[in-house]
Amino acid sequence: MNVQRQQYLAWLAEMKDDPSVKLIHGARGTGKTTLLKENFYYYLISAGVRSDSFIYIDTEALTEYRSMTEQELFDYIDSRIKFNIKYRIVMDEPQCVPGYLNVVNHFKENHDIYIATSSELLTEEDIPGVKAIQMLPLSISEFAACHKSDERKSILPYITYGGFPGLIFIDNEQVKSEKLLTLQDAILKKDVYNKASIRNKKLFKATLRHLISIRGEYVSSYGISEYLRAKGFDTVTDDTITTYLDHICKAHYLQKINRYDLKQDAVLKTKNKYYLSDPGLGFKRNVKVDTMKAYENIICMELIRLGFKVYVGKNGTKEVSFVAMNNHDRFYIQVSNPIINKSTEKKAVDSFRGLDDGYKKIVVTIDDSESGRLQYGYQHINIWEFLANSYMLLNA
């Protein structure tokens, strides 16, 4: 069943005919191909665009059995341009072709170019004026809507199996588990091993498993190296771990969240945190899910979905769970255990103390207690209200 991704379709509709190259990047299996090849195509047709002016290129399929040169890719696209009109050209995983950026930069002069990639993060140096959006799997609200349910009833299957669109309508848990594990392997094989020439896959997998187990905690290459050496990987180095972390994030398996010094108003480069792009990427048979970590992870991804740049806040010696920024505003989000008395309330808001900068400060509690105001005027929202209404809450 085709799941409509209205947020991303709306972005494509807004970008239609913009002279920049449009880039949609995200983990394999998030639905980028369906969005561009089907949803966006039918939107264009309904908007009056000629169907024969739409060109979709599955570059990964074209290069599955033999390599393709830059010139061959150019010729392939050029042969499909029949009329002197603007074409909408969608290139799916074009990084499979060396030199594809030269092809993109040639055709963008006269045509509307869209790129979907699971592992390539393009910059202004690659394509001047490129505009990008990250596509994530389904949010808990989208997941619940697909099952005609609500966030509270959907949370357990969601934090267990995640929100990959191709899996959410599979009812058989054995089949869903197998397909999810197959997807995890495909991401690693196609977007890490094949691209990064990982030699020691056993070490790489041990690194990834450890990262998943400590998601939401501070991470350093040195700390991971020390842990792995204690587990018998005697030759591991900090540089190797740094390289692995880079590849894991490029494949969108995990999201790197930097710290932000709120007093100095500066991004910090040490003691980062990592969160899963989707709960399903942490799935492992017969392993119990850490609910608090899962909820915190979901809140982080929800903020990213809303278009915020997300950081972990450093307020002196205190930590703010998330600092969400965009071009217009900033929010401080503290994820907290239930507030049951004045003592737990004080603990929940303590990280906000001294931040008298006028930005909205919200405590999200992992329970179903009534939302309202806390001491010092800080806002309290329970997890369910936040997940169901995050866009409205942060834009009120």
C-alpha positions as CSV (number, residue, x, y, z in Angstrom):
1,M,0.0,0.0,0.0
2,N,1.3,3.4,-1.0
3,V,1.7,5.7,2.1
4,Q,1.3,9.3,1.3
5,R,4.1,11.5,2.8
6,Q,2.4,14.9,2.7
7,Q,5.2,16.8,4.4
8,Y,7.7,15.9,1.8
9,L,5.2,16.1,-1.1
10,A,4.4,19.6,0.0
11,W,8.1,20.5,0.0
12,L,8.5,19.2,-3.6
13,A,5.4,21.1,-4.7
14,E,6.8,24.3,-3.2
15,M,10.2,23.7,-4.9
16,K,8.7,22.8,-8.3
17,D,10.3,25.0,-11.0
18,D,12.8,26.5,-8.5
19,P,16.1,26.8,-10.5
20,S,18.0,25.0,-7.8
21,V,18.7,21.2,-7.7
22,K,16.4,19.5,-5.2
23,L,18.0,16.8,-3.0
24,I,16.0,14.3,-0.9
25,H,18.3,12.2,1.3
26,G,17.5,9.6,3.9
27,A,18.1,6.0,4.9
28,R,17.3,3.2,2.4
29,G,13.6,2.2,2.7
30,T,12.2,5.5,3.8
31,G,10.1,5.8,0.7
32,K,12.1,8.3,-1.4
33,T,11.5,6.4,-4.6
34,T,7.8,6.1,-4.1
35,L,7.6,9.8,-3.2
36,L,9.3,10.9,-6.4
37,K,8.4,8.3,-8.9
38,E,4.7,8.0,-7.9
39,N,3.4,10.7,-5.5
40,F,5.2,13.6,-7.1
41,Y,4.6,12.4,-10.6
42,Y,0.8,12.3,-10.1
43,Y,0.9,15.6,-8.4
44,L,2.7,17.1,-11.4
45,I,0.1,15.6,-13.8
46,S,-2.8,17.0,-11.7
47,A,-1.0,20.4,-11.8
48,G,-1.1,20.3,-15.6
49,V,2.5,19.2,-16.3
50,R,2.9,17.0,-19.4
51,S,3.4,13.3,-18.5
52,D,6.1,13.0,-21.2
53,S,8.1,15.7,-19.7
54,F,8.9,13.6,-16.6
55,I,12.0,11.5,-16.7
56,Y,12.8,9.0,-13.9
57,I,16.2,7.3,-13.8
58,D,16.9,4.4,-11.5
59,T,20.6,4.7,-11.6
60,E,21.2,1.9,-9.1
61,A,19.3,-0.5,-11.3
62,L,21.2,0.6,-14.4
63,T,24.5,0.0,-12.8
64,E,23.6,-3.3,-11.0
65,Y,25.3,-5.6,-13.6
66,R,27.8,-3.2,-15.2
67,S,29.3,0.1,-14.5
68,M,28.1,3.3,-16.3
69,T,30.3,6.1,-17.3
70,E,29.6,9.8,-17.0
71,Q,29.2,10.0,-20.8
72,E,26.8,7.1,-20.9
73,L,24.6,8.7,-18.2
74,F,24.6,11.9,-20.1
75,D,23.6,10.2,-23.4
76,Y,20.9,8.2,-21.6
77,I,19.2,11.3,-20.3
78,D,19.8,13.3,-23.5
79,S,18.1,10.5,-25.6
80,R,14.9,10.9,-23.6
81,I,14.7,14.7,-24.1
82,K,12.5,14.9,-27.3
83,F,11.0,18.4,-27.1
84,N,12.2,21.9,-26.5
85,I,10.5,22.1,-23.1
86,K,11.5,22.0,-19.5
87,Y,11.7,18.4,-18.2
88,R,11.4,17.2,-14.7
89,I,14.4,14.9,-14.3
90,V,14.5,12.6,-11.2
91,M,17.8,10.8,-10.6
92,D,17.6,8.0,-8.0
93,E,20.9,7.1,-6.3
94,P,23.0,8.8,-9.1
95,Q,26.2,8.5,-7.0
96,C,26.5,5.0,-8.6
97,V,28.0,6.8,-11.6
98,P,31.4,8.5,-11.2
99,G,31.2,12.0,-12.5
100,Y,27.4,12.2,-12.2
101,L,27.7,15.7,-10.8
102,N,29.0,17.0,-14.1
103,V,25.8,15.6,-15.7
104,V,23.6,17.2,-13.1
105,N,25.3,20.6,-13.5
106,H,24.8,20.4,-17.3
107,F,21.1,19.6,-17.3
108,K,20.1,21.9,-14.5
109,E,20.6,24.9,-16.7
110,N,17.5,24.1,-18.7
111,H,15.6,21.5,-16.6
112,D,14.1,20.8,-13.2
113,I,16.4,18.4,-11.4
114,Y,15.6,16.2,-8.4
115,I,18.0,13.8,-6.7
116,A,17.2,11.0,-4.2
117,T,20.1,9.4,-2.3
118,S,20.6,7.2,0.7
119,S,24.2,8.1,1.3
120,E,25.3,11.2,-0.6
121,L,25.2,14.6,1.2
122,L,25.8,17.2,-1.5
123,T,27.0,20.7,-0.7
124,E,27.2,24.1,-2.4
125,E,30.7,23.1,-3.6
126,D,29.2,20.1,-5.4
127,I,26.1,21.8,-6.9
128,P,25.7,25.6,-6.4
129,G,22.4,26.5,-4.9
130,V,21.4,22.9,-4.0
131,K,18.4,22.7,-1.7
132,A,18.0,19.6,0.5
133,I,15.6,17.9,2.8
134,Q,16.1,14.8,4.9
135,M,13.4,12.2,4.6
136,L,12.8,10.1,7.7
137,P,10.6,7.0,8.1
138,L,7.1,7.5,9.4
139,S,6.6,9.5,12.5
140,I,4.5,7.9,15.3
141,S,1.6,10.1,14.3
142,E,1.8,8.9,10.6
143,F,2.2,5.4,11.8
144,A,-0.9,5.6,14.0
145,A,-2.9,7.2,11.2
146,C,-2.1,4.4,8.9
147,H,-3.6,2.0,11.5
148,K,-6.5,4.3,12.2
149,S,-5.3,4.5,15.8
150,D,-3.6,7.0,18.1
151,E,-0.1,7.5,19.4
152,R,-0.7,5.9,22.7
153,K,-2.1,2.7,21.3
154,S,0.6,2.6,18.5
155,I,3.7,3.2,20.6
156,L,4.7,-0.3,21.5
157,P,4.7,-1.7,17.9
158,Y,6.3,1.6,16.8
159,I,9.3,1.5,19.2
160,T,9.7,-2.2,18.4
161,Y,9.6,-2.3,14.6
162,G,9.8,1.4,13.6
163,G,8.1,3.3,10.8
164,F,9.6,2.1,7.6
165,P,6.6,2.4,5.1
166,G,7.2,-0.9,3.4
167,L,6.8,-2.8,6.7
168,I,4.0,-1.2,8.7
169,F,1.1,-3.2,7.1
170,I,2.7,-6.6,7.7
171,D,0.8,-8.2,10.6
172,N,2.9,-11.4,10.9
173,E,5.6,-10.5,13.5
174,Q,8.0,-13.2,12.2
175,V,7.8,-11.9,8.6
176,K,8.1,-8.3,9.8
177,S,11.2,-9.2,11.9
178,E,12.9,-11.0,9.0
179,K,12.2,-8.1,6.6
180,L,13.4,-5.5,9.0
181,L,16.7,-7.4,9.6
182,T,17.0,-7.8,5.8
183,L,16.6,-4.0,5.5
184,Q,19.2,-3.4,8.1
185,D,21.7,-5.6,6.2
186,A,20.9,-3.9,2.9
187,I,21.7,-0.5,4.4
188,L,25.0,-1.7,5.7
189,K,25.9,-3.6,2.6
190,K,24.9,-1.0,0.0
191,D,25.5,2.2,1.8
192,V,28.5,1.4,4.0
193,Y,30.4,-1.7,3.1
194,N,30.3,-1.2,-0.7
195,K,31.0,2.5,-0.5
196,A,33.5,2.7,2.3
197,S,35.4,-0.6,1.7
198,I,35.0,-1.7,5.3
199,R,37.5,-4.6,5.8
200,N,36.8,-5.7,9.3
201,K,33.0,-6.2,9.3
202,K,33.1,-7.9,12.7
203,L,34.6,-4.8,14.3
204,F,32.3,-2.5,12.4
205,K,29.2,-4.4,13.6
206,A,30.5,-4.4,17.2
207,T,30.9,-0.6,16.9
208,L,27.4,-0.2,15.6
209,R,25.8,-2.5,18.2
210,H,27.6,-0.5,21.0
211,L,26.5,2.8,19.6
212,I,22.9,1.6,19.5
213,S,23.1,0.4,23.1
214,I,24.4,3.7,24.3
215,R,22.3,6.0,22.1
216,G,21.4,9.2,23.9
217,E,24.7,9.1,25.9
218,Y,27.8,11.1,25.2
219,V,30.1,9.4,22.7
220,S,33.8,9.8,21.9
221,S,36.0,7.7,19.6
222,Y,38.4,7.1,22.5
223,G,35.6,5.8,24.7
224,I,34.4,3.4,22.1
225,S,37.9,2.2,21.3
226,E,38.5,1.5,25.0
227,Y,35.2,-0.4,25.2
228,L,36.0,-2.5,22.2
229,R,39.6,-3.2,23.3
230,A,38.1,-4.6,26.5
231,K,35.9,-6.8,24.4
232,G,39.0,-8.3,22.6
233,F,39.4,-6.0,19.6
234,D,43.0,-5.3,20.4
235,T,44.0,-3.5,17.3
236,V,41.2,-0.9,17.1
237,T,42.2,2.7,16.9
238,D,40.4,6.0,17.6
239,D,40.9,7.0,13.9
240,T,39.1,3.8,12.8
241,I,36.2,4.5,15.1
242,T,36.0,8.1,13.9
243,T,35.8,6.8,10.3
244,Y,33.1,4.3,11.2
245,L,31.0,7.0,12.9
246,D,31.2,9.1,9.8
247,H,30.0,6.2,7.5
248,I,27.2,5.2,9.9
249,C,25.9,8.8,9.8
250,K,26.3,9.2,6.0
251,A,24.1,6.0,5.6
252,H,21.5,7.7,7.8
253,Y,21.6,4.8,10.2
254,L,22.2,7.1,13.1
255,Q,22.0,10.9,13.5
256,K,24.8,12.8,15.1
257,I,23.6,15.4,17.6
258,N,26.3,18.0,18.6
259,R,26.4,19.8,21.9
260,Y,25.6,23.5,22.0
261,D,27.0,25.8,24.6
262,L,24.1,28.0,25.5
263,K,26.2,30.5,27.5
264,Q,28.8,30.9,24.8
265,D,26.3,30.5,21.9
266,A,28.6,28.1,20.1
267,V,28.5,24.6,18.7
268,L,30.9,22.2,20.6
269,K,32.8,19.5,18.7
270,T,33.3,17.0,21.5
271,K,31.0,14.6,23.5
272,N,28.4,14.2,20.8
273,K,25.3,12.0,21.0
274,Y,23.8,9.6,18.5
275,Y,20.2,8.7,17.9
276,L,18.6,6.1,15.6
277,S,17.0,7.5,12.5
278,D,14.2,5.1,13.2
279,P,13.4,2.7,16.1
280,G,13.4,-0.2,13.7
281,L,17.1,0.2,13.0
282,G,17.8,-0.8,16.6
283,F,15.6,-3.9,16.3
284,K,17.1,-7.2,17.4
285,R,15.2,-10.4,18.1
286,N,14.5,-11.1,21.8
287,V,16.0,-7.9,23.1
288,K,13.9,-5.7,25.4
289,V,13.5,-2.1,24.4
290,D,14.6,0.6,26.8
291,T,11.4,2.7,26.8
292,M,13.0,6.0,28.1
293,K,15.7,5.9,25.5
294,A,13.1,5.1,22.8
295,Y,10.9,8.0,23.8
296,E,13.8,10.4,23.9
297,N,15.0,9.1,20.5
298,I,11.5,9.6,19.0
299,I,11.3,13.2,20.3
300,C,14.7,14.0,18.7
301,M,13.5,12.7,15.3
302,E,10.2,14.5,15.7
303,L,12.2,17.8,16.0
304,I,14.3,17.0,13.0
305,R,11.1,16.2,11.0
306,L,9.8,19.6,11.8
307,G,12.8,21.1,10.1
308,F,14.8,22.1,13.2
309,K,18.6,21.8,13.6
310,V,18.8,19.8,16.9
311,Y,21.5,20.0,19.5
312,V,22.1,18.9,23.1
313,G,22.2,22.0,25.2
314,K,25.1,22.7,27.6
315,N,24.0,25.2,30.4
316,G,27.2,25.4,32.5
317,T,27.3,22.0,34.2
318,K,23.7,21.2,33.4
319,E,22.3,19.6,30.3
320,V,19.2,20.5,28.3
321,S,17.9,17.4,26.4
322,F,17.4,19.2,23.1
323,V,17.8,22.7,21.7
324,A,15.8,23.0,18.5
325,M,16.7,25.9,16.2
326,N,15.6,27.2,12.8
327,N,16.0,30.5,11.0
328,H,13.2,32.1,13.1
329,D,13.2,30.6,16.5
330,R,14.7,28.5,19.2
331,F,13.2,26.0,21.7
332,Y,14.6,24.2,24.8
333,I,13.1,20.7,25.3
334,Q,13.8,18.8,28.5
335,V,12.7,15.1,28.5
336,S,11.8,14.1,32.0
337,N,10.5,11.3,34.1
338,P,7.0,11.9,35.6
339,I,6.6,15.0,37.8
340,I,5.0,13.7,41.0
341,N,5.9,16.4,43.6
342,K,7.8,19.7,44.1
343,S,11.2,17.9,44.3
344,T,10.8,16.1,40.9
345,E,9.4,19.3,39.4
346,K,12.5,21.2,40.6
347,K,14.7,18.5,39.1
348,A,12.8,18.6,35.8
349,V,13.3,22.4,35.3
350,D,16.7,22.7,36.9
351,S,18.5,22.6,33.5
352,F,16.6,25.8,32.4
353,R,17.8,27.9,35.3
354,G,19.8,30.9,34.3
355,L,18.6,30.8,30.7
356,D,16.7,34.1,30.8
357,D,16.8,34.6,27.0
358,G,13.1,34.7,26.2
359,Y,13.0,31.4,24.2
360,K,10.3,28.9,25.0
361,K,11.2,26.2,27.4
362,I,9.2,23.0,27.5
363,V,9.4,19.9,29.8
364,V,8.1,16.8,28.1
365,T,7.3,14.1,30.7
366,I,7.1,10.4,29.8
367,D,3.6,9.8,31.2
368,D,0.0,10.9,30.7
369,S,-0.2,13.6,33.4
370,E,-2.1,16.7,32.7
371,S,-0.1,19.4,30.8
372,G,0.2,22.9,32.2
373,R,2.6,25.4,33.7
374,L,5.4,24.7,36.1
375,Q,7.4,26.9,38.5
376,Y,9.1,29.9,36.9
377,G,6.5,29.7,34.1
378,Y,8.0,26.8,32.2
379,Q,5.6,24.8,30.1
380,H,4.8,21.1,30.8
381,I,3.6,18.8,28.1
382,N,3.1,15.0,28.4
383,I,4.6,12.8,25.8
384,W,1.3,12.0,24.0
385,E,0.3,15.6,23.6
386,F,3.7,16.5,22.3
387,L,3.8,13.7,19.7
388,A,0.2,14.4,18.5
389,N,0.6,18.2,18.4
390,S,4.3,19.0,18.2
391,Y,4.0,21.3,15.2
392,M,1.2,23.4,16.7
393,L,2.8,23.4,20.2
394,L,6.1,24.8,18.8
395,N,4.5,27.3,16.5
396,A,1.9,28.6,18.9
